[in-house]
């Protein structure tokens, strides 16, 4: 039975306050995991391996759960350990999670309000909740414990993490994205970042409700998609680019053939006629890599109506521009940048990364003729994500790409810790507005009036 033991910081831990299960509703309740819990886990694990002839078959999880529960009950009886029903149930869940799942961070991954889990060494775990980063009091037992969980995560994906391959970026079966980096590259021990994605994709109504978009802006973006405007969504890390791309893609007519190309598959398109491509990293021998650029080139042979590149990071930007300029209007991508103007500079740099010695003017002509609209997002100080800048790419004038702002976010203050503000029209009408008329798309007549709150 649990007894009061001094924690590492010297204080006494009440048995009922143990955070051995790290329940989602009480994340970080304690910084001490019972030694009894580790003893039970180790004995269950040894007996499980003995009974399973050294191999744990994760493809039959219900049977494995039953075996672990039987062993768990047997060990409690042998050790004469008595718990309340609630503690016993939580302890069993913790043991199962540690043997078959993600260990101490399992409840964090199940908690819907948490969008990112960041492990900085075995004893520093942070989470992002509602756009804010906070530290938890959950820890792994030691570095070996953390590495065991990491190996369990990446091994089924056909990947490995060791000194010869100390970095891995992969997608879990449930759609979560995981990045791992270990020593010698990491100086604080193994680091793991898990980005969660909603199992049910966000809708435009969801983003309007949380203040990311407005109804008028949704109508404008819907009109742009239906009119086959080539657009780029830009912003910093965690600003909501992929989420917005997911929402915008829902406006693509169902009869069109869509090809998505991603580094790590994150998009969740609702249309039926969708071909999903994902780049392949090199194998343990350093061979077999298939890059996003190769996939973009190949997609042109797949008769797409639209091409969606989850994120352009390198030479594939050139092929994406070529696709937009050769009949695949309405294509979309996302790019990391600080502003719409910086987005164009980044695209120029990425085209140069393709290895072709193109003159800068030729690159800018390609960019200005291919991209028509840039939607820029930011994560605000209060953790909310908002569209703050919508700009049109108009073309070339001399050696400069001409842009004009259509909508700008105007911050009016901070109320109860929340950033307040409105998205206003600059009074300029986009050149591609003629596409709306050609496609019989109606927009409110005053949406482009100067000062109109969008």
N, C-alpha and C positions, 0 to 999 in steps of 0.2 A: 504494500500500500504506500502511496505517496506520503512522504514526511516533509516537514518544513526544513529546507536546506538553505544555507546562505548562498546568495547569488554571487556572481563575479564582482559586483560592485559592493558586496558586503551586506546588502539588506536581505531580510528574510522573505522568501517567496511563499505565499499561501498556495497550497495545492490546488485550490479551486481557480487560481488565477494563472495557471500554467498556460503558456501560449504554444504548447507543443503541437497543436493542430492549426495554429494561425488562422483561426476562423475569419472569414471575410468581414464579418460585422465587428470584429474586435482586433483588427490588424494592429500589431505592435503592442499588444497588451502586456507583454513581458519580454525580457531579454534572456530568459533562462528556459531551456528545455530539459525536462526531467531526465536524469540519468537512467531511471527505470525505463523510460520510453525507448532510449537508445539500446538498452540491454534487450528489451523485448524484440525490437526491430532486428537486431543482429541475430538473435536466436531463431526468429521466424525465417529470416533470409537463409541462414545456413541449412535449416531443415527443409526449406522449400527447394533449394538447389539439390539437396540429397535425394529428395523424393522425386524430383523432376530430372534426375540423372545429369545434373549440371547445366541444364538448358531451361530457361524460362520462356515459354511460348506466349508472346504478347498478342498473338493473333486470336487467342481465346481468353479474353479478359474476364468474362463472367466465371469461367472455371477457375482461373487464377485467383479471383477474389474469394471464391468459396474455399480454395485450398488455404489461402492466407488466413481467413477467418477461423477455420478449423484449427490451424496451428496456433493462432493467437489465443484461442480459448484454452487449448491444451497447456500452453506455457503459463497462462495466468493461474490455472489450477495447480500445476506443478510447483509454482513459486508462491502459492497461497497469497496472490495479490488480489485485493478486494477494492472495487471502485463502485461509484454510483453508476447507474445505467447511462447517464449522459456522458460522464467522463470516459467510461468504457467505449461508448460509441465513437466519441471524438478521437480517442487514442487509436482505435482500429482504423479510422479514416486516415489518421496521420501515418500509420505503419504502411497502409496500402499505397498512399501517395508517395511515400519514400522508396518503396520497393518497386512499384510499377510506374509511377508518374513523375512529377517534377519536384518532388520533395517539399521543402518548406514553402516554396513559392506557388505550389498548386492552388491554394485558395485565392492567391492574388490573381491568377489567371482566370479563375472562375467568377471573380467579382466584376459585374458589368460596368461599374463606375470607373474601374481602373483601365487605362488605355495603354500604359507602357510600364514594363517592369525592368529596372536597371540594377544589375548585380555588379558591384564594384569590389571584388574580392569576396571571400566567404562570409565576412561579418558586416558588410555594408550593403544594404538593399534599399533602393529607392523606388518609388512609384510615381506615375503621373495620374492625377485624378482631377477631372474637370479642368484640364489645362494647367494645373499647378503641380510642381514637383515637391514631394515630401518624403522624408526618411521614415522607414519602418524600423521596428525593433526585432524583426525576424532575422535569424542568422542560420547559416549552414553550420554543421558540426566543425568542419575544418576544410582546408583546401582539397583534400582527397575526396571528401563528401561532395563538394561542389563539382569536381572533375568527374566523379561517377555519374552525377545527374546530367552534366553536359554530354558525356559519351552516350548516355541513354537517349538523349534528344537527337543527336546528329547521326548515330549509327544506323537507325532505320532509314535515314534519308540517303544512305550510301556515301556519307561523308565521314571524315575523321579529323580529330584535332590533336596534334602533338607538336613537338619541337620542329619537325620538318614541314608541318603545315599548321602554323599557329593561328590562322584566321579562317573563319567559315561564315558564310552568309547563306541562309537557306529558308525555305518555307515549310512550316509544319503542316501535317495533314488537315488540321482544322483551319488553316489559312493564316495563322499567326506567322510573323516574320521574326526570325531569330538571328542575331549576330553574336559571334563568340570570338574573343581574342585572348590568348593566354601568354604567359611568359615564354620566351624572353622579350616579346614585343610589349607586353603589359608589365609595368613595374610594380603593380599592387596586387598581383595574383590574377587568377582567371576572371575575366569580365564577360558578362553576358547581358544582352539587351533583347527583350522580347516585345515586339510591337503587336498589339492586339487590333483586330478589325472586327467590326460589328458583324455578328452572324446574320443578322437581318440588315441589309444595306440601308443607309440613310436615304430618305426621299427629300425632294425639294421642300415639302411641307415641314420636315424635321429641321432643315437648315434655316427656314424662315422663323420657326418657333424659337430656335436658340440664338437668333440674331445674326447669323452668318450672312444670310441673304435677306432681301426684301421681295415682296410679291412682284413689284414692278421690274426688279432686276431679273427675277426668274423668268418673267414673260419676255424680257429682252433677250436673255440667253437662249431661251427656247426658240425664239424667232431666228437667232443666228444659226443654231444647229439645223433647223428645218431649211434655212436658206443656203446651207452648205458653206458657211463661212469657216475658213481655216483659222483655228484659234490655239493659243498657248496659255496654259495656266501656270503662273509663276508664284514664287514665294519662298520663304525660308523653310528649314527643317521643322516638321510638325505643324505647319501652318494650315493644313487641311487640303492640300492640292489634290491628292488622290481621291479623297472623299468627294470633292467638288466635281472632279472628272467623272466619277461614278454617277453622280446625280445628273450631270449634263448629258452623259451618254444615254440616259433613259429617254431623252427627247428624240433620238435617232429613229426614223420610221422603221417599223418592223420588217418591211420587205427588203431592206438593204442588207448586203453582205458586209459584215464587219470583221476585220482581223485585228486582234490585240496582240501587242508585243511588249513583253515586260522582263525586267531583270529578275524580280521575284513576283509571281502572280498574285495580284492584290485586287484587281478590278472584278466586279461582280455584275456583269451586264445582264439585263433582263430579256433582251431580244433572243429569238430562237436561232437566227442564222449568224452565229458568232464562231469564228475560229480563234482559239487561244494558243499563243506561242510563248514559250519561256526559254530564256537563254540557258545554255548548259555550261557549267563550270568545268575546268579540266579535271581529269581523274587523278588518282594518287600518283600516276606516272607523269602528270603534267600534259597529258594528251586528251584529245577529244573535245576541246572547248568549242562551243558554238556561240558567237557573239551576237549582241543585239543588231549590230550592223548587218551581219549575214542574214539574220531573220528578216530585217526590213527589206533587203534586196530580194530575198526569196518570196516575201509576201506580195511583191509586185506581180509575181507569176501565178498568184492564187485568185485572180479576178476579184479583188476587193472593191467595194464601193467606197468604203472609208477605212483608213488605217489609224489605229490608236496606239501610240507608243507610251507606255506607262510613265517613263521618264527618260529624257534624252540626256546623256552624260558625256558622250564622246563623238567619234566620227560618224555615228549613225545619224547625227543631225543633218549632215549633207544629204544622205539618202532620203531622210524625211522631207527635206525641202524639195528634192527632186520629185518625190511622190506627190506632194501638194501642187507642184507645177505641171504635172503630167496627167491631169484628169481625175485625181483622187481628192476632189474638193470636199470640205467638211471634215478633214482629218484633224486630229487633236494630239497634244502631248503636254507634259508638264516639265518644268525646268526650275532648278534652284536659282534664285536671284533675289536682289534687294529692291528692284523696281522694274517697271516695264522697259526703261531704257537700258538698264543693266542686262535684262533678258536678251536684248538684241546683241549686246557686246558678248555675252556668253555664247550665243549661237555662233557668232563669228569665230570665236576661239575654238569651239567644238568642231566646226567645219575644217579649220586648219589642222585639227588633230586627225583628220581622215588621211593625212599624208600626201594630199595632192597640193602641188604648188600653185594654187589659184591666186590671182591678184585680188587684193582686198575689195576693189570696186566690183569685181565679178561676184564675189561672195555676197556683198551687200545688195546687189541687184537680185540675186536669188532669194535672199531673205525678204526684201521688200515686196517682191512679186508673189511670194508663197504665203507669208503670214499676214493675216488681216486684222486680227484682234488679240490683245493680250489682257488677261484678267489676273490681277495681282492680289494675293492674299497675305495677311499678316496675323500672327498670334499676338494679341494685345497683352498689355501688362497684367490684366486680370485673368489671363488664361483663355479668353474667348478668341475664336477665329472669325475674321471678318474679311469680306472683299473690300479693299480700300482704294483700288485704282483700276479703272477700265480704260484702256487706250487703244486707238486705232492706228495701224501702220498704213500710211497713205502712199508711200512710194519713195522714189529717189529725187533729190535735188542736188545737182553737182555730185559730190562724193558722200553726201549725208543722207541717211534714212530719215524721212520726215514722219513724225508721229503727232497725233493730237489726242488730248485727254477728252474722254466722253463723260466719265463720272468720277468724282473724287470724294473720299470719305472725309468729313469735317468733324473733328472731335470737339464736343462742347463742354466736356468736363468729366469728373469722376464722382459717382454717386453710390454710396454704400460699397465702395471698393470696385464698382463696375464702371467700365469705360463707356461713356455716353457719347453719342454722335449720330450723324446722318450722312447718307450717301447722296450727293447732289449732282445734278447735271451741270455741265460747263456751258451749255447752250450751243454746242457744236453738233452737227448732224454727220454721221459717218458716211463716207463715200459709198460703202456697200449697202446703204439703205435702199438703193434701187432694187436689190435682190429681194427685199421684202415684198415690193409691189409685184415683181415678176412672179413670185410664188404665192400670191394672194394671201400674204401674211399681214394681219392688222395689228398695229401697236397703237397705244394711246397717243393722240396727236401732240400732247404736251410733254411727252417723256424726255424730249431733247431741249425743252425750253430752259433758258438759263435760270439756275437757282431751284429748279424743280427737285423736290425730295423724292428720290427714286425708291 
